Amino acid sequence: MSDEQIDSVEALLEEARLTARMPEPGERLRLRQAADLSRAQVAAAVGVGRQTIANWEEGTSTPQPPGRAKYLRLLEGLAQLHPAPAETAGAVPPGAPVPAAPASHEPAAPAFAELQTARDADGRAVQGEPGPCVRCGGVTPFKATDGRSLHLGAMCQPPAPAAPGAAGEAPAPGTGTLPAAAAPAPAAPAAVTQTSAPAPAPVSPTPAPVPSRPQRRAKSAARAQAETTGLIARAVDEELQRAQGDTEAALTALLKRAIPDVMTMFEETRATARYTYTAYPALPDILHKPSKKKPDQIWEARPNFRHPDYSLKAGGDIAVTALDVNAAYLSALKCWLPIGKLEHTVGAGGVDSKRSGVHLVTPAEWRHPHLPDPLGDRDEPGALWVTDATLRLLLRLSGPKYGLAQAPEIHESWTSGATENFLDSLRKTLTAAREDAIAREDTVTAEYIKAMYSKFISTMGESRHNLEMTRPDWMHIIHSQAYANLWGKAYKAHQAGLEVIAMMGTDELHVTGDWRSVFSEGRGVAQMKIKHSDAKASGEYTVGRVSR
C-alpha cells in the first residue's frame, strides 16, 4: 500500500473518529450553557453562523467540516471543565448506601470524569499501542495522562450499569435479600378451575410530537431574541465596571460604541431570517447626496404644521397639551423596505404592494382645513421624489376609506421586491430591552438603546461612521414612516374631536381637549406622554383663536 493510500485511509479513520466522538445534541447544549457561553461566541470561535450552532444543539443538522473539528475540540475541552453530573467522581445514586473506602495504601485510579488525554510538548494527543478504553471498552490508540487507553478528550460514554435485579447479580451487601431473578417462584395452585384473563400487552409510550417548521422557527427566533438582548446587558455591565460605577462615564462610552454594537445585534437578529439582502446595491443618482452643503434629493415629508386659526399671541383661554410620541424611530422600523437591487420603471408600473423604493410624483392639492398636509410644508410646488412610506400614505388618503385628496400622479420609480418584516426582529429585541430598562428605572441602558436605534437609522446611508451597509433608500423610508405614523396619530385625534394645533418633527403633536381618552399615557412604545423639552411651548399652554 502506497503512502498516499495510507494517508487516505488515515483521513477516513480520523473522519470516522470525529463522528464517533461527537456528543449528542443535548450534551452539546449542556456543555455550552455550563460554560456560560452564548451561541454567538461559539459560532465566532468555530467559524460558522449562530443559527448553525443552534441547529447542531437541536439535532436538526449534524456538524460538518470545516467547522466540525473545531467544534469537537471545543466540546472536548468543555467536557473536561464541566463533566456530566452522572460522571462526577464519587457520585452515588440517591438512596444508595455509601460504600466504604478500600483499605489500600496505593493511590486510587482517577475517576472517569478526571481522566484527561495525554499531550506532548507540541499539544498533540499521545498515541500508543491500541487498547480498550477505560471508559467505554472500545479500542483506541490514544492514552490518558496515567498511561491507560482513553478515547481522545474522554468524549465516549461509559457503559451503562446493569439494571438492578439482572440475572446473576449478587445480593446487595447487608440487605439479606435475593435479586428478583434468583428469588424462588411461588408454588403453582393445585388446581385451576377458571382461566385467568391474559395480561394486557405493554403499551409503548406515545412519541413526542415533532415540532413543525414554523414552531421550530418561532422557538429559534425567541431564543435568538433572548441571547441578543443579553448582549445589551453585557455591554452595559462592561462599561460600568470599566468606569468603576460612574454612570456618566459609562454612558459616554456606550454612546461611542452604539453603532458597532447595534450592527452586531442586526446581524444576530438576521440569523433566523428568511430574506437575504444587498448591503451595497448600485444606487441611482437620485439617492446620492449632491454634496455636503446641499440637501438630499428625496423629500421625506417631515412635518412643521401650526394651525392657522390659533395663535399664542391671541391670548385666548383654549388649553393645549404638547404630546410626545415615544420611540418614534423604533416604531418606524416596521416598514416596507426594498431588499434587492433597485430597478427603474416609468409610470405607475413600479407601484406594487410587494415592492418598495422611491418614486417621482406630482401630489394633488391638500385642502383639509384642520389636518396637516401629509407631505409637510413644501417650499416649491410640482413633482418631487418621495419614499414608498409617503406614497403609501398618499394612496390611502385618496382611497374610499378616507377620501381626503386625489391620488398623486406617478411619473417614475426605483423599486425592488420588499418585505415589511425585515427589521422586525431587531425592533422587537430593542423594544423588549427598552421596556425592561424603563421598568427597572435604568436610565443608562435606556439611553444606550435609544442611541443604538437612532444611530442605526441615521448612519445606514452614505455615512463614514457605518461602513457595513450603504442603504440611503432605507434611511429615507424609515424617516418617512415615522412622519407617516405621526400623521396617523393626528388623524386619530381629529376623528375623536380634538383639534390639532401643531405637529412637528418626528414625535411632537399638540392637541386640545381630553387627549387621555384617545391615547394611552405612559413611556411604552404604543403610548404618549406630555412633552417637557421645549421651554416656549412645553407641557400645557393656552392659545387663542385668530379672527379672520
C-alpha positions in Angstrom: 0.0 0.0 0.0 1.4 3.4 -1.0 2.0 6.3 1.3 -0.8 8.2 -0.5 -3.2 5.3 0.1 -2.2 5.1 3.8 -2.8 8.9 4.2 -6.3 8.5 2.6 -7.1 5.6 5.0 -5.9 7.6 8.0 -8.0 10.6 6.8 -11.1 8.4 6.6 -10.4 6.9 10.0 -10.0 10.4 11.5 -13.2 11.4 9.9 -14.9 8.4 11.5 -13.4 9.1 14.8 -14.8 12.7 14.7 -18.2 11.3 14.0 -18.0 8.7 16.7 -16.8 11.1 19.4 -19.3 13.8 18.7 -21.6 14.2 21.8 -25.4 14.0 21.4 -27.2 17.3 20.7 -28.5 17.6 24.3 -24.9 17.3 25.7 -23.7 19.9 23.2 -26.3 22.3 24.6 -25.5 21.4 28.2 -21.8 22.0 27.8 -22.2 25.4 26.2 -24.7 26.5 29.0 -22.5 25.1 31.7 -19.6 27.3 30.4 -22.0 30.3 30.2 -21.2 30.8 26.6 -23.6 32.3 24.0 -24.2 30.8 20.7 -22.7 33.9 19.1 -19.4 33.3 21.0 -19.2 29.6 20.0 -20.1 30.4 16.4 -17.3 33.0 16.2 -14.8 30.6 17.6 -15.8 27.7 15.3 -16.2 29.8 12.2 -19.9 29.2 11.4 -23.2 31.1 11.8 -25.0 31.3 15.1 -28.0 29.5 13.6 -25.7 26.7 12.7 -24.8 26.2 16.3 -28.5 26.3 17.2 -29.2 23.6 14.6 -26.4 21.4 16.0 -27.7 21.7 19.5 -31.2 21.0 18.5 -30.2 18.0 16.4 -31.8 19.4 13.2 -28.4 19.1 11.5 -25.1 17.3 12.1 -21.8 19.2 12.5 -19.9 19.1 9.2 -16.4 20.2 8.1 -14.7 22.6 8.2 -16.2 23.7 11.5 -16.8 20.2 12.9 -13.2 19.6 14.1 -13.0 23.0 15.9 -16.4 22.4 17.4 -15.4 19.0 18.7 -12.2 20.3 20.1 -14.2 23.0 22.0 -16.7 20.3 23.3 -13.8 18.1 24.5 -12.3 21.0 26.5 -15.7 21.9 27.9 -16.4 18.3 28.9 -13.2 18.3 31.0 -14.2 21.5 32.7 -17.8 20.6 33.1 -18.3 16.8 33.3 -21.8 15.4 33.2 -23.5 15.0 36.6 -23.7 11.2 36.2 -19.9 11.1 35.6 -18.8 13.1 38.6 -16.2 11.3 40.6 -17.6 9.6 43.6 -21.2 10.1 42.6 -23.7 7.9 44.5 -27.3 7.4 43.3 -29.9 8.9 45.6 -30.8 6.5 48.4 -27.9 4.1 47.8 -25.6 3.3 50.7 -22.2 4.9 50.6 -19.6 2.3 50.0 -16.7 2.1 52.4 -13.3 3.3 51.2 -11.0 0.3 50.2 -8.2 -0.4 52.7 -5.3 0.2 50.4 -2.1 2.2 50.6 -1.9 2.7 46.8 -3.4 5.9 45.3 -6.8 5.4 43.8 -7.0 5.5 40.0 -8.5 8.6 38.5 -12.3 8.6 38.1 -13.7 8.8 34.6 -14.5 12.5 34.8 -11.0 13.3 36.0 -9.2 11.5 33.1 -7.5 13.7 30.6 -5.9 13.0 27.3 -2.1 13.0 27.5 -0.4 15.5 25.1 3.2 16.1 24.1 5.1 19.3 24.2 3.5 20.4 20.9 0.0 19.9 22.2 -0.6 16.8 20.1 -2.6 13.9 21.7 -0.3 11.0 22.7 -0.9 7.7 20.9 0.4 4.2 21.5 -0.5 0.6 21.3 -4.3 0.3 20.8 -6.1 -0.9 23.8 -9.6 -1.0 25.4 -10.7 2.4 26.6 -11.1 2.6 30.4 -14.4 4.3 30.0 -16.3 2.5 27.2 -14.2 -0.5 26.4 -13.8 0.4 22.8 -10.3 0.1 21.2 -8.4 3.3 20.9 -4.7 4.3 20.3 -5.0 7.4 22.4 -3.6 7.5 26.0 -4.7 9.2 29.2 -2.2 11.0 31.5 -1.9 7.9 33.6 -0.9 5.7 30.6 -4.2 3.8 30.2 -6.1 3.8 26.9 -8.7 6.5 26.6 -10.6 8.0 23.7 -9.5 11.5 22.7 -10.9 14.0 25.1 -12.7 11.3 27.0 -15.7 12.1 24.9 -17.1 8.5 24.8 -19.9 7.4 27.0 -19.2 4.9 29.8 -21.0 1.6 29.6 -24.4 1.7 31.2 -24.6 -0.1 34.6 -26.5 -3.3 34.8 -30.1 -2.8 35.9 -30.9 -3.8 39.4 -32.3 -7.4 39.6 -30.4 -8.6 36.5 -29.8 -12.4 36.2 -26.7 -13.5 38.2 -26.5 -10.3 40.2 -25.2 -10.8 43.7 -27.3 -9.6 46.6 -26.6 -6.2 47.8 -24.4 -6.2 50.9 -26.2 -6.1 54.1 -29.7 -6.3 52.6 -30.3 -10.1 53.2 -32.5 -10.3 50.1 -32.1 -12.0 46.8 -32.2 -10.5 43.4 -35.5 -10.9 41.6 -34.1 -13.4 39.2 -32.8 -15.7 42.0 -35.9 -15.4 44.2 -37.9 -18.7 44.4 -41.0 -18.6 42.3 -44.4 -19.0 44.2 -45.9 -22.5 44.1 -48.5 -23.1 41.4 -52.0 -23.8 42.7 -53.0 -27.4 42.8 -56.0 -27.0 40.6 -57.2 -24.3 38.3 -61.0 -24.1 37.9 -61.1 -20.7 35.9 -58.9 -19.5 33.1 -57.3 -16.2 34.0 -57.6 -13.3 31.6 -54.4 -12.7 29.6 -52.2 -9.9 30.8 -52.6 -6.8 28.8 -49.9 -6.1 26.3 -47.5 -3.4 27.3 -48.4 0.0 25.9 -45.5 1.7 24.3 -45.1 5.4 25.2 -46.6 7.9 22.8 -43.8 9.5 20.9 -43.4 13.2 21.5 -44.9 15.3 18.6 -42.3 16.6 16.2 -42.5 20.4 16.1 -43.4 21.8 12.8 -41.1 24.1 10.8 -42.9 27.3 11.9 -42.8 26.1 15.5 -39.0 25.4 15.2 -38.5 28.8 13.6 -40.5 30.6 16.3 -38.6 28.7 19.0 -35.2 29.7 17.4 -36.4 33.3 17.0 -37.4 33.5 20.7 -34.1 32.0 21.8 -32.2 34.4 19.4 -34.0 37.4 20.8 -33.2 36.3 24.4 -29.5 35.9 23.5 -29.3 39.2 21.6 -31.0 41.0 24.5 -28.2 39.6 26.7 -25.6 41.5 24.5 -27.1 44.8 25.7 -26.8 43.8 29.4 -23.3 42.6 29.0 -22.2 45.8 27.2 -23.7 48.0 30.0 -22.0 45.8 32.7 -18.7 46.1 30.9 -18.7 49.8 30.7 -20.0 50.3 34.3 -17.2 48.1 35.6 -14.6 49.9 33.4 -15.9 53.3 34.7 -15.9 51.9 38.3 -19.6 52.7 38.7 -19.5 56.2 37.2 -22.8 56.2 35.2 -22.0 59.3 33.2 -18.6 57.9 32.0 -20.2 54.6 31.3 -23.0 56.2 29.2 -20.4 58.2 27.3 -18.6 55.1 26.4 -21.8 53.3 25.5 -22.8 56.1 23.1 -19.5 55.8 21.4 -19.9 52.1 20.8 -23.6 52.3 19.9 -23.1 51.9 16.1 -20.9 48.8 16.1 -23.0 47.3 18.8 -26.3 47.7 17.0 -24.7 46.4 13.8 -23.7 43.3 15.7 -27.3 43.0 17.0 -28.6 43.5 13.5 -26.5 40.6 12.2 -27.6 38.4 15.2 -31.3 39.0 14.5 -30.7 38.1 10.9 -29.7 34.6 11.9 -33.2 33.2 11.7 -34.4 35.5 8.9 -35.7 34.1 5.6 -34.7 37.1 3.5 -31.2 37.9 2.2 -30.5 41.5 1.3 -28.0 43.6 -0.6 -25.8 45.7 1.7 -24.2 47.7 -1.1 -26.6 48.0 -4.1 -26.0 50.0 -7.2 -27.8 53.2 -6.4 -29.5 55.6 -8.9 -28.2 59.2 -8.9 -31.4 60.4 -7.1 -30.3 58.5 -3.9 -26.8 60.1 -3.9 -26.5 63.3 -1.9 -25.2 66.0 -4.3 -22.8 67.5 -1.7 -22.4 68.1 2.0 -23.9 71.5 1.7 -26.9 70.6 -0.5 -29.9 68.7 0.9 -30.9 65.2 -0.1 -33.0 64.9 -3.2 -35.6 62.7 -1.5 -38.4 64.5 0.2 -39.2 62.7 3.5 -42.4 64.7 4.3 -41.1 66.0 7.6 -44.0 68.0 9.2 -43.8 71.5 10.5 -47.5 72.3 10.9 -49.2 75.0 13.0 -52.9 75.5 12.8 -53.5 78.9 11.1 -56.7 79.6 13.2 -54.9 79.5 16.6 -52.0 81.6 18.0 -50.1 82.1 21.2 -50.2 85.8 20.6 -54.0 85.8 20.5 -54.1 85.5 24.3 -57.0 83.1 24.4 -58.0 80.5 27.0 -58.0 77.4 24.8 -56.0 74.7 26.7 -53.4 72.8 24.6 -51.3 69.8 25.5 -48.0 69.1 23.8 -47.6 65.4 23.4 -44.5 63.3 22.8 -44.5 60.1 20.8 -42.3 57.5 22.5 -39.5 55.9 20.4 -40.9 57.1 17.1 -38.0 55.9 15.1 -38.1 52.5 16.8 -41.7 52.0 15.8 -40.8 53.1 12.3 -38.6 50.1 11.8 -41.8 48.4 10.9 -42.0 49.5 7.3 -41.7 48.1 3.8 -38.0 48.0 2.8 -36.5 47.0 -0.6 -34.1 44.2 -0.1 -32.6 43.8 -3.6 -31.2 45.9 -6.4 -33.4 48.9 -7.3 -35.0 48.7 -10.8 -36.2 51.6 -12.8 -39.8 51.8 -14.1 -41.7 54.6 -15.9 -45.3 55.5 -14.9 -47.3 53.6 -12.3 -45.8 50.2 -13.3 -43.4 50.2 -10.4 -46.0 50.7 -7.7 -46.9 47.3 -6.1 -47.9 46.3 -2.6 -44.9 43.9 -2.5 -42.3 46.4 -3.8 -40.7 49.4 -2.2 -38.3 52.2 -3.1 -38.6 55.9 -4.2 -41.0 57.5 -6.6 -41.2 60.7 -8.6 -44.8 62.0 -8.1 -46.9 65.1 -8.5 -49.2 65.2 -5.5 -52.7 66.6 -5.5 -53.5 69.8 -3.7 -54.3 69.4 0.0 -57.3 71.4 1.1 -58.3 69.9 4.5 -58.8 72.9 6.9 -57.9 71.1 10.2 -55.3 68.4 9.3 -51.7 68.9 8.3 -50.6 68.2 4.8 -49.2 64.7 4.7 -46.3 65.9 2.6 -45.3 68.5 5.2 -44.5 72.1 4.4 -43.1 72.3 0.8 -41.1 75.2 -0.5 -41.8 74.6 -4.2 -44.9 73.1 -5.9 -44.7 70.4 -8.6 -43.2 67.0 -8.9 -40.8 65.6 -6.2 -39.2 62.4 -5.2 -40.9 60.7 -2.2 -40.4 57.3 -0.5 -42.6 54.3 -0.5 -43.8 55.1 3.0 -45.0 58.6 1.9 -46.6 57.2 -1.3 -48.5 54.5 0.6 -49.9 57.2 2.9 -51.0 59.4 -0.1 -52.6 56.4 -1.8 -54.5 55.5 1.4 -55.8 59.1 1.9 -57.1 59.1 -1.7 -58.9 55.8 -1.3 -62.6 55.2 -0.4 -61.9 54.8 3.3 -60.5 58.3 3.8 -61.4 60.3 0.6 -59.3 63.3 1.7 -57.5 64.0 -1.5 -56.9 63.0 -5.1 -54.4 60.3 -5.9 -50.9 61.6 -6.8 -49.6 61.3 -10.4 -46.7 58.8 -10.6 -44.0 59.5 -13.2 -41.2 57.0 -12.5 -39.9 54.7 -9.7 -36.8 52.9 -8.5 -38.0 49.8 -6.6 -37.3 46.2 -5.7 -39.0 43.3 -4.0 -39.7 44.3 -0.4 -40.8 43.0 3.0 -42.4 44.7 6.0 -40.7 42.4 8.5 -37.1 42.8 7.5 -36.2 44.7 10.7 -38.9 43.3 12.9 -36.6 41.0 15.0 -34.3 43.9 15.7 -37.3 46.2 16.5 -38.8 43.6 18.9 -35.5 43.0 20.6 -34.7 46.6 21.2 -38.3 47.3 22.3 -38.2 44.5 24.9 -34.9 45.7 26.2 -36.2 49.3 26.4 -39.3 48.3 28.3 -37.2 46.3 30.8 -34.8 49.2 31.3 -37.7 51.6 31.9 -39.3 49.2 34.4 -36.0 49.0 36.3 -35.5 52.8 36.0 -32.2 52.1 34.4 -31.6 55.3 32.5 -28.1 54.2 31.3 -29.5 51.2 29.4 -32.5 53.2 28.1 -30.3 55.9 26.7 -27.9 53.4 25.2 -30.8 51.6 23.4 -32.1 54.9 22.1 -28.7 55.7 20.7 -28.5 52.3 19.0 -31.7 52.5 17.0 -31.4 56.2 16.2 -27.8 55.9 15.0 -28.6 52.7 13.2 -31.0 54.6 11.1 -29.1 57.8 10.6 -25.8 56.1 9.6 -27.2 53.4 7.3 -27.0 55.8 4.3 -23.8 57.3 2.9 -22.1 57.8 6.3 -18.4 57.3 7.2 -19.5 56.2 10.7 -21.0 53.0 9.4 -19.3 51.2 6.5 -21.2 47.9 6.9 -24.0 48.9 4.6 -25.0 51.7 2.2 -28.7 51.9 2.0 -29.9 55.6 1.9 -33.2 54.3 0.5 -33.8 52.5 3.8 -32.8 55.6 5.8 -35.2 57.8 3.9 -38.1 55.2 4.0 -37.7 54.8 7.8 -37.7 58.6 8.4 -40.8 58.9 6.2 -42.5 56.1 8.0 -42.0 57.9 11.3 -43.6 61.0 9.9 -46.5 59.0 8.4 -47.1 57.3 11.8 -47.3 60.8 13.4 -49.8 61.9 10.8 -51.9 58.9 11.6 -52.0 59.9 15.3 -53.0 63.4 14.3 -55.9 61.9 12.2 -56.9 59.8 15.2 -57.0 62.8 17.4 -59.1 64.8 14.9 -61.6 61.9 14.4 -62.0 61.8 18.2 -63.0 65.5 18.3 -59.6 67.0 19.3 -58.2 70.0 17.5 -54.7 69.5 16.1 -52.9 72.8 16.9 -49.4 71.7 15.9 -47.4 68.7 14.5 -43.6 69.0 14.3 -40.6 66.9 13.7 -40.8 63.1 14.4 -42.7 62.9 17.6 -44.4 66.2 18.6 -48.2 66.6 18.5 -50.1 69.4 20.1 -53.9 68.9 20.7 -56.8 70.4 22.5 -59.3 68.5 24.7 -59.1 65.3 26.7 -56.2 63.5 24.9 -56.1 60.7 27.5 -59.5 59.5 26.2 -57.8 59.0 22.8 -54.2 57.9 23.6 -52.8 55.7 26.4 -50.4 57.6 28.7 -47.0 56.2 29.5 -43.5 55.6 28.3 -44.3 52.5 26.3 -43.8 52.4 22.5 -47.5 52.5 21.9 -48.2 55.2 24.4 -47.9 59.0 24.6 -46.6 61.4 27.3 -46.6 65.1 27.9 -43.6 66.8 26.3 -41.3 68.8 28.6 -38.3 69.7 26.4 -39.3 73.0 24.7 -39.3 75.9 27.1 -41.6 78.0 24.9 -44.3 75.5 24.3 -44.0 72.5 26.6 -46.4 70.6 28.7 -49.7 72.5 28.8 -50.3 76.0 27.5 -53.1 78.1 26.1 -53.8 79.7 22.7 -56.5 82.0 21.3 -58.5 81.9 18.1 -57.3 84.2 15.3 -60.1 86.4 13.9 -60.3 86.4 10.1 
